[in-house]
């Protein structure tokens, strides 16, 4: 039974719900300023080439072209492509990338020049007028090729961007204890974030000499990187985030920022840059393709004794967040299972492909494709039910993971797996020529940042003299309801209606910094910070009320904008009157509070042992698929996501995360692929890069379990990323269940399925 | 590019505007008339974010030339309702949490309105098929379909003719 709360847990209308339905939100591209210029980027047509000639004079001669900037115009040639956020420490090698290519280009689409013009059509025309000549160089576009001796070097001395390692127990002894050894190799593809809002923003210099950027971003703290790149003091750059039209990790690294900043400084005029869909699909960061060789040792009774995993990720041309994505993969390589002997070796490799970086799941998505397929392969070998096998091996509270961290909260894996499978109900009857199959997958996914980043978030909460409440915090809302959830938390603590709360968010100049909306961290971090600040305000104001009323503060409560005693239904004073009294007596009505995540030291680099994340969300996906044996056509008939979210703050928003994850996972499993060929993406736009439509999807079922054991406010865990990771492996397992064939390289297209059926791969 | 002087009727208001002859209705609405509620997601008819009503029919504004829209009634999502006076679909989308990032929602609500005008009580399968031209990356469409179904059930049954 959950602890009773007034508004927490209800599927209340989000603070941004109606304005999004009426279309009155001003997103980043919905912004115009007087004398504003329009920017376009000249991008490399080659994945690997030397820039032999670059002459912008013909473009400058076009009336309406104001400036053309190349690498030669930059105050600082490289930008830190590293952990964004409030820490700003540079923590891995090769963490820099040029703003504009100088001398060489390393991937197709790499920016070479910025054009600023009076009108967009003039900027587009000027693109063609820049004289640029390339000498093509050999490109390396597969990570295994990039690791070979003599391969073209894209980064460092050997193309290796980062390695990570886990060594736990004695791997040889572990395999010696096994009755069966199951080994397979799995791969995954380049996936586009495909937010409906392309990357966009406007920048200008204000009357204080501050460079302002109004942009779609998950990270307002990039103002520091912008300042560093431009050689400005951090105090002279301001990032205002808009409501983000979808992020999923693709707006975690900088996108339009530096081009806007450079052009605004040079022209001293407002500038606007919006990527086209083609630029976004082909050239913005992507999800890393992985090659995963996964080996389990298991006893005949179904107990895992050992796991050995080799991970290779394709980072593309620059490092960006690849080292950290790789760390997440390393830590999740063996999933939510008790395994005494583990060895993981991981490498991230530079190629001349598009840059890969953060994407919902952040490296723990790819490993789930391998470890959950492997669980079904083990079950098949042992002729055991896949759920029964999982139940024998799931981690328990208090267990130690492969990387040495103790699981502190509840582990409701058996409940989520059973509930999801049961929700599938009776199997659909197989029509002639069709096969029906079911699949399950379970995952553990972290929420909150790496604990040795020493993550913090600040929130300011205050009561105005009319009893309305204001929250100030630098939280970017990427659409999951981050900001609305904070209002709900303040409403719960301060006993006011949601309508009586305003939140000012996402502005590096005027809101306390709350860190990135990434890593499923905002509810944990800013939810707790908002709760701390609200509780402080409540405690101080109730202290004053107690003094005024000659009662004990502990006996008082706030509800419906009134002060009550906990016993009686009669209200004693309005919150507005209490606020006025506080103002008159010089008692603070607002507080700024900081929440600090659990801090740790870095893991041991040799063994990978230590503490990596604050906590984990556990959950399962179950699906039923129908496959046409003749054509290979596949449809997902039923999809259920069941997750222990600790505590739902907004039930509808939590369901929305699970439903959206099911859809995103179905897209990744069945149709999505950038399909690079020698460094040239074959998917150019949404005409070729296919996303699931309403017509492609089944009814999506979200089941929310609440153990109240999370580290977030009111026992909440995070759900944004965790809901996604089990979807693709559940579908792979359902295909295997339907046709007896293991396909290990998503997307599982009809062509691929029919080829496997004909070849009869086991 | 030669210019055209056009009268565009949007949300019941006539605009006299001079435009390049090759410009799309999407660019005319956004860049010349500031109807920013019409979203630009792909500019080639793949995503449906720019869906508006043209004489009651849902069209992708990026696939219509501004010149073709002259003499027709254009309605954007703001023409359906505002925060002060929301359309029942806007209320239902908000109540059920159908919007996450919200970028696709103006187009999807316009498409939903066109569907209900054409077929006041569609089945869930029909709602799915009708909304298949509007891409959403956040939600899986589940709550949008619920919202359209809810409004269709609220509607009074049509009088027999």
HADDOCK unambig.tbl for C-alpha pairs under 7 A between the chains (distance, minus, plus):
assign (segid A and resid 13 and name CA) (segid B and resid 94 and name CA) 6.29 0.50 0.50
assign (segid A and resid 13 and name CA) (segid B and resid 95 and name CA) 5.31 0.50 0.50
assign (segid A and resid 13 and name CA) (segid B and resid 97 and name CA) 6.68 0.50 0.50
assign (segid A and resid 17 and name CA) (segid B and resid 94 and name CA) 4.69 0.50 0.50
assign (segid A and resid 17 and name CA) (segid B and resid 97 and name CA) 6.78 0.50 0.50
assign (segid A and resid 17 and name CA) (segid B and resid 99 and name CA) 6.56 0.50 0.50
assign (segid A and resid 18 and name CA) (segid B and resid 83 and name CA) 6.52 0.50 0.50
assign (segid A and resid 18 and name CA) (segid B and resid 90 and name CA) 6.86 0.50 0.50
assign (segid A and resid 18 and name CA) (segid B and resid 91 and name CA) 6.92 0.50 0.50
assign (segid A and resid 18 and name CA) (segid B and resid 94 and name CA) 5.12 0.50 0.50
assign (segid A and resid 19 and name CA) (segid B and resid 83 and name CA) 6.42 0.50 0.50
assign (segid A and resid 20 and name CA) (segid B and resid 99 and name CA) 6.88 0.50 0.50
assign (segid A and resid 20 and name CA) (segid B and resid 102 and name CA) 5.28 0.50 0.50
assign (segid A and resid 20 and name CA) (segid B and resid 105 and name CA) 6.93 0.50 0.50
assign (segid A and resid 21 and name CA) (segid B and resid 90 and name CA) 5.08 0.50 0.50
assign (segid A and resid 21 and name CA) (segid B and resid 93 and name CA) 6.51 0.50 0.50
assign (segid A and resid 21 and name CA) (segid B and resid 94 and name CA) 6.37 0.50 0.50
assign (segid A and resid 21 and name CA) (segid B and resid 105 and name CA) 6.14 0.50 0.50
assign (segid A and resid 21 and name CA) (segid B and resid 106 and name CA) 6.26 0.50 0.50
assign (segid A and resid 22 and name CA) (segid B and resid 77 and name CA) 6.10 0.50 0.50
assign (segid A and resid 22 and name CA) (segid B and resid 78 and name CA) 5.71 0.50 0.50
assign (segid A and resid 22 and name CA) (segid B and resid 81 and name CA) 6.41 0.50 0.50
assign (segid A and resid 22 and name CA) (segid B and resid 82 and name CA) 5.41 0.50 0.50
assign (segid A and resid 22 and name CA) (segid B and resid 83 and name CA) 6.41 0.50 0.50
assign (segid A and resid 22 and name CA) (segid B and resid 90 and name CA) 6.30 0.50 0.50
assign (segid A and resid 22 and name CA) (segid B and resid 106 and name CA) 6.73 0.50 0.50
assign (segid A and resid 23 and name CA) (segid B and resid 37 and name CA) 4.69 0.50 0.50
assign (segid A and resid 23 and name CA) (segid B and resid 77 and name CA) 6.25 0.50 0.50
assign (segid A and resid 23 and name CA) (segid B and resid 78 and name CA) 6.33 0.50 0.50
assign (segid A and resid 23 and name CA) (segid B and resid 106 and name CA) 5.30 0.50 0.50
assign (segid A and resid 24 and name CA) (segid B and resid 37 and name CA) 6.02 0.50 0.50
assign (segid A and resid 30 and name CA) (segid B and resid 36 and name CA) 5.67 0.50 0.50
assign (segid A and resid 194 and name CA) (segid B and resid 137 and name CA) 6.86 0.50 0.50
assign (segid A and resid 195 and name CA) (segid B and resid 137 and name CA) 5.91 0.50 0.50
assign (segid A and resid 196 and name CA) (segid B and resid 41 and name CA) 5.63 0.50 0.50
assign (segid A and resid 196 and name CA) (segid B and resid 103 and name CA) 6.30 0.50 0.50
assign (segid A and resid 196 and name CA) (segid B and resid 104 and name CA) 6.56 0.50 0.50
assign (segid A and resid 196 and name CA) (segid B and resid 136 and name CA) 6.85 0.50 0.50
assign (segid A and resid 196 and name CA) (segid B and resid 137 and name CA) 6.72 0.50 0.50
assign (segid A and resid 197 and name CA) (segid B and resid 41 and name CA) 5.98 0.50 0.50
assign (segid A and resid 197 and name CA) (segid B and resid 103 and name CA) 6.30 0.50 0.50
assign (segid A and resid 198 and name CA) (segid B and resid 41 and name CA) 6.70 0.50 0.50
assign (segid A and resid 244 and name CA) (segid B and resid 101 and name CA) 6.32 0.50 0.50
assign (segid A and resid 245 and name CA) (segid B and resid 101 and name CA) 4.87 0.50 0.50
assign (segid A and resid 245 and name CA) (segid B and resid 102 and name CA) 6.50 0.50 0.50
assign (segid A and resid 245 and name CA) (segid B and resid 103 and name CA) 5.20 0.50 0.50
assign (segid A and resid 246 and name CA) (segid B and resid 101 and name CA) 5.42 0.50 0.50
assign (segid A and resid 277 and name CA) (segid B and resid 41 and name CA) 6.81 0.50 0.50
assign (segid A and resid 277 and name CA) (segid B and resid 42 and name CA) 5.10 0.50 0.50
assign (segid A and resid 478 and name CA) (segid B and resid 101 and name CA) 6.06 0.50 0.50
assign (segid A and resid 479 and name CA) (segid B and resid 100 and name CA) 4.47 0.50 0.50
assign (segid A and resid 479 and name CA) (segid B and resid 101 and name CA) 3.52 0.50 0.50
assign (segid A and resid 479 and name CA) (segid B and resid 102 and name CA) 6.99 0.50 0.50
assign (segid A and resid 480 and name CA) (segid B and resid 100 and name CA) 5.54 0.50 0.50
assign (segid A and resid 480 and name CA) (segid B and resid 101 and name CA) 6.79 0.50 0.50
assign (segid A and resid 481 and name CA) (segid B and resid 100 and name CA) 6.93 0.50 0.50
assign (segid A and resid 652 and name CA) (segid B and resid 97 and name CA) 5.97 0.50 0.50
assign (segid A and resid 653 and name CA) (segid B and resid 97 and name CA) 6.68 0.50 0.50
assign (segid A and resid 656 and name CA) (segid B and resid 139 and name CA) 5.78 0.50 0.50
assign (segid A and resid 659 and name CA) (segid B and resid 139 and name CA) 6.00 0.50 0.50
assign (segid A and resid 659 and name CA) (segid B and resid 140 and name CA) 5.58 0.50 0.50
assign (segid A and resid 660 and name CA) (segid B and resid 138 and name CA) 5.07 0.50 0.50
assign (segid A and resid 660 and name CA) (segid B and resid 139 and name CA) 4.03 0.50 0.50
assign (segid A and resid 660 and name CA) (segid B and resid 140 and name CA) 4.59 0.50 0.50
assign (segid A and resid 663 and name CA) (segid B and resid 140 and name CA) 4.81 0.50 0.50
assign (segid A and resid 686 and name CA) (segid B and resid 46 and name CA) 5.91 0.50 0.50
assign (segid A and resid 687 and name CA) (segid B and resid 46 and name CA) 6.14 0.50 0.50
assign (segid A and resid 693 and name CA) (segid B and resid 132 and name CA) 5.04 0.50 0.50
assign (segid A and resid 693 and name CA) (segid B and resid 135 and name CA) 5.94 0.50 0.50
assign (segid A and resid 694 and name CA) (segid B and resid 128 and name CA) 5.04 0.50 0.50
assign (segid A and resid 694 and name CA) (segid B and resid 129 and name CA) 6.74 0.50 0.50
assign (segid A and resid 694 and name CA) (segid B and resid 131 and name CA) 6.16 0.50 0.50
assign (segid A and resid 694 and name CA) (segid B and resid 132 and name CA) 4.87 0.50 0.50
assign (segid A and resid 694 and name CA) (segid B and resid 141 and name CA) 5.98 0.50 0.50
assign (segid A and resid 695 and name CA) (segid B and resid 128 and name CA) 5.15 0.50 0.50
assign (segid A and resid 695 and name CA) (segid B and resid 129 and name CA) 5.07 0.50 0.50
assign (segid A and resid 695 and name CA) (segid B and resid 132 and name CA) 5.21 0.50 0.50
assign (segid A and resid 699 and name CA) (segid B and resid 142 and name CA) 6.84 0.50 0.50
assign (segid A and resid 700 and name CA) (segid B and resid 142 and name CA) 6.53 0.50 0.50
